[in-house]
């Protein structure tokens, strides 16, 4: 018999575990930082973007993010890239096609949870449908979910009362295990398309391929 199990119980167990307060990681400002758990490397700069912080959300380092800013007056862009585990799947002699179906379903659920977090942080956020399509060195990202949101920020990168657009891009099961989430904010009256493409194509996914 071919069976595949979705480890939803694991997510429920996490609710009983006290939350780990996010902590800054002491990353050398002019050196690359690699998340040990995933192998994802965050260089100090990506084109016009400079890394401004690395943050840890799990004690074992499996959930971390790096923030990058592009500081150009009235064309500011703030980007945060998160890397954390994709929902676990326990496969018992399942064909790859079955595994891929399960991954697609769980990735969609994970993206829905992330959009819920956006709404919680920005109650005034209004969905604008899918974010502009992004690619990686000319190759479309596999298993990507994207959304575009509009909201008002009282303060944004030193300016007051700024209307923003916010892109959310979520890639699941990178290397078979990891979710990579991009959150990118910029003024709504600025066409940031080329800059966002440059960031996402310039930041290499160094997570080892699945074997």
PEPE-V168165 format. One record per pair of residues at least 12 apart in sequence whose C-alpha atoms are under 8 Angstrom apart, sorted by the first residue. I is the first residue (numbers start at 1). J is the second residue. Records with the same first field share a line. If there is no record, write none. Layout:
# PEPE-V168165
I = J  J
This chain:
# PEPE-V168165
2 = 92  93  94
3 = 91  92  93  94
4 = 89  90  91  92  94  98  99
5 = 89  90  91  92
6 = 88  89  90  102
7 = 87  88  89  90
20 = 57  58  59
21 = 57
22 = 55  56  57  58
23 = 55  56  57
24 = 53  54  55  56
25 = 53  54  55  56
26 = 54
27 = 53  54
29 = 44  51  52
30 = 44
31 = 43  44
32 = 44
35 = 61  62  64
36 = 61
37 = 60  61  62
38 = 62  83  178  207  208
39 = 206  207  208
40 = 83  205  206  207
41 = 204  205  206
42 = 66  203
43 = 203
45 = 68
46 = 199  202  203
47 = 198  199  202
48 = 70
49 = 68  69  70  71  199
50 = 68  69  70
51 = 66  67  68  69
52 = 66  67  68  69
53 = 66  67  68
54 = 66  67
62 = 83  84  85
63 = 82  83  84  85
64 = 82  83  84
65 = 80  81  82  83
66 = 80  81  82
67 = 79  80  81
68 = 80
71 = 157
74 = 187  190
75 = 186  187  190  192
76 = 157  186  187
77 = 184  185  186  187  192
78 = 184  185  186
79 = 182  183  184  185
80 = 182  183  184
81 = 180  181  182  183
82 = 179  180  181  182
83 = 178  179  180  181
84 = 178  179  180
85 = 177  178  179
86 = 107  110  172  173  177  178  179
87 = 106  107  110
88 = 177
89 = 102  103
103 = 172  173
104 = 143
107 = 143  171  172
108 = 145
111 = 145  170
122 = 151
124 = 151  152
125 = 149  150  151  152
126 = 149  150  151
127 = 147  148  149  150
128 = 147  148  149  150
129 = 147  148  149
130 = 146  147  148
131 = 146  147  148  167  168  169
132 = 148  193
134 = 197  200
135 = 197  200  201
136 = 200  201
137 = 201  202
141 = 171
142 = 171
143 = 171  172
144 = 169  170  171  172
145 = 169  170  171
146 = 167  168  169  170
147 = 167  168  169
148 = 165  166  167  168
149 = 165  166  167
150 = 163  164  165  166  188
151 = 163  164  165  166
152 = 164
162 = 187
163 = 187  188  189
164 = 185  186  187  188
165 = 185  186  187  188
166 = 183  184  185  186
167 = 182  183  184  185
168 = 181  182  183  184
169 = 181  182  183
170 = 182
174 = 207  209  210
175 = 207  208  209  210
176 = 209  210
184 = 196
